[in-house]
Amino acid sequence: MNQLQKGLLFAVIQVALVSSLGAKLLWDRQTSPRGWAATRGYDPNLAIRGRYVNISLLVKADTVFLQAPGGGPFLRSGSENVDLAVENGRIVAMRASRSTGLSVSGPQLRDGEILATLSPPVVYFLPEHAADPLRSLPAGTLFLEVTIPAKGPPRPIRFGTRVGSEIVPLATE
């Protein structure tokens, strides 16, 4: 086998590996549940950055953090190990009995819902000429649609904003 044949074989193997990863991600997007979560910008202060934003997701955590009767303080605080599910198109955290690598903390009451910050944050890669939506929209109005794979953190799909009571995807540029 000469050098050209070795190079072509190596290129074919690389294309097959990348294609298989792409196919797996597309399969997960089609078969896994997806829903919307409120966002909060998060900047890790890295010296080397690309065109991406780190985003903390605020997920509904009514069953994880209970509020005292009469709207008092939260009965439970701290960090809780969770599983994620989708209810009515929104991401919901549920207490998990096993380690999932996902946790929520910092419960807050917003619009009658208990929202908590999901860890780890997700990374969203921006198109080359797109504006950073976290800087252009008021805080609390930006949502991120995510896929919830069987294992691992949520995978971001697209941004949306609340219009009335529904979430409308932002136009892609």
C-alpha positions in Angstrom: 0.0 0.0 0.0 1.5 3.3 -1.1 1.3 6.7 0.7 -1.7 7.9 -1.4 -3.7 4.8 -0.6 -2.9 5.1 3.1 -3.9 8.8 3.1 -7.2 8.0 1.3 -8.0 5.1 3.7 -7.3 7.4 6.7 -9.6 10.1 5.2 -12.4 7.6 4.7 -12.1 6.4 8.3 -12.2 10.0 9.6 -15.3 10.8 7.5 -17.0 7.6 8.7 -16.3 8.5 12.3 -17.6 12.1 12.0 -20.7 10.9 10.0 -21.5 8.2 12.6 -21.4 10.9 15.4 -23.6 13.2 13.3 -26.1 10.3 12.6 -26.2 9.5 16.4 -27.0 13.2 17.2 -29.7 13.4 14.6 -31.2 10.1 15.8 -31.3 11.4 19.4 -32.9 14.6 18.2 -35.7 12.7 16.5 -36.3 10.1 19.2 -35.5 11.9 22.5 -38.0 14.2 24.2 -37.5 17.9 23.7 -38.8 21.0 25.5 -38.1 24.6 26.4 -36.2 26.0 29.4 -35.7 29.6 30.6 -32.1 30.8 30.3 -29.7 32.8 32.2 -26.4 33.9 30.7 -23.2 32.5 32.1 -19.7 33.6 31.2 -17.0 31.3 32.4 -14.4 34.0 31.7 -12.2 31.9 29.5 -9.2 33.4 27.8 -9.8 31.5 24.6 -13.4 31.7 23.3 -15.1 30.9 20.1 -18.5 31.8 18.8 -20.5 30.2 21.6 -22.3 31.1 24.8 -22.5 29.2 28.0 -26.1 29.1 29.2 -27.5 28.1 32.6 -31.0 26.6 32.1 -33.7 27.5 34.6 -35.9 24.4 34.9 -39.2 23.9 36.6 -38.5 22.3 40.0 -41.8 22.3 41.9 -41.4 18.7 43.0 -37.7 19.1 44.0 -38.0 22.3 46.1 -41.2 22.7 48.0 -42.3 26.0 49.3 -43.8 26.5 52.8 -47.5 27.0 53.0 -48.6 30.5 52.5 -45.7 31.4 50.2 -43.1 31.2 52.8 -39.4 30.2 52.3 -38.4 27.0 50.5 -38.6 23.9 52.8 -35.5 22.5 51.0 -32.5 24.3 49.5 -29.0 23.4 48.4 -28.2 21.2 45.4 -30.3 18.2 44.4 -29.5 15.3 42.0 -32.2 15.2 39.3 -33.6 13.5 36.2 -35.2 15.6 33.5 -38.5 15.2 31.8 -40.9 17.2 29.5 -44.3 18.3 30.7 -46.4 20.6 28.5 -43.4 21.5 26.3 -41.3 22.6 29.3 -38.3 21.0 30.9 -39.1 19.7 34.5 -36.6 18.5 37.1 -37.5 15.5 39.2 -35.6 14.2 42.2 -33.4 11.2 41.2 -32.4 8.4 43.5 -29.2 7.6 41.5 -26.4 9.8 40.3 -27.2 11.3 36.9 -24.6 14.0 36.6 -27.3 16.6 36.6 -28.3 18.8 39.6 -30.4 21.8 40.4 -29.8 24.5 42.9 -30.8 28.1 43.8 -34.6 27.8 43.7 -36.5 31.0 42.9 -40.1 31.8 42.5 -41.0 33.3 39.1 -44.4 33.7 37.6 -45.9 31.2 40.1 -43.4 28.5 39.3 -40.4 27.3 41.3 -37.4 27.5 38.9 -33.9 26.2 39.7 -30.6 26.4 37.9 -29.5 23.2 36.2 -25.8 22.2 36.4 -23.8 21.7 34.2 -24.6 24.7 31.9 -25.0 24.0 28.2 -22.9 25.4 25.4 -24.6 26.9 22.4 -22.5 27.6 19.3 -23.6 30.7 17.4 -23.5 31.0 13.6 -20.7 33.3 12.3 -22.8 36.4 11.7 -25.5 36.0 14.4 -25.9 38.3 17.3 -25.6 37.0 20.8 -29.3 36.7 21.8 -28.4 36.8 25.5 -27.2 40.4 25.0 -30.0 41.6 22.8 -33.1 40.4 24.7 -34.2 41.4 28.2 -33.3 39.0 31.0 -35.9 36.3 31.7 -37.5 36.4 28.2 -35.1 34.1 26.4 -35.8 30.3 26.2 -33.7 27.5 24.8 -35.3 24.4 23.2 -33.2 21.3 24.2 -33.2 17.6 23.6 -33.0 15.4 26.6 -30.9 12.3 25.7 -31.0 9.1 27.7 -27.7 10.0 29.3 -25.8 13.2 29.7 -26.8 16.9 29.8 -29.4 18.5 27.5 -28.4 19.3 24.0 -29.4 22.8 22.7 -31.5 23.1 19.5 -32.7 26.7 19.1 -33.6 29.9 21.0 -37.1 31.2 21.5 -38.9 34.0 23.3 -42.2 34.2 25.2 -45.0 35.8 23.3 -48.1 35.8 25.5 -48.3 32.4 27.0 -46.5 30.5 24.3 -42.8 30.3 23.3 -42.0 31.2 19.7 -38.7 30.2 18.1 -36.4 33.1 17.1 -35.8 33.5 13.4 -32.5 32.0 12.3 -30.1 34.2 10.4 
